[in-house]
Amino acid sequence: QVQLVESGGGLVQTGDSLRLSCTASGLTFSINVVGWFRQAPGKEREFVAAISGSGSSTYYQESVKGRFTISRDNAKNTVYLQMNSLKPEDTAVYYCAAGPPGLTAQAMDKIPPRYWGQGTQVTVSS
């Protein structure tokens, strides 16, 4: 079955950086869009960023543009989220999501992904 496993979360201070990783198995990775979502305590889960299967197209939530970068290595079945200049409001559980095939990166904030990881906690202290 499909598995998405996130790693790289942790506790950092305002202004620090973190890189999250999401490694997939059980699916044809290179044809699936992959994205990151996050959920802060007491809030709904929200879209953060997505990248197309080839890696040629990316899409970001406005609040992370210029600070976060999504990338992928299809040879390793892995997607990364480089997070710089972190703020306390970035504190959340970050989830990796993928598919279905054919979904564009731009559509991932409107159409629910097919597969989800278990999440990794990111905490930014002030």
Disulfide bonds with the S-S distance in Angstrom:
Cys22-Cys96 1.96
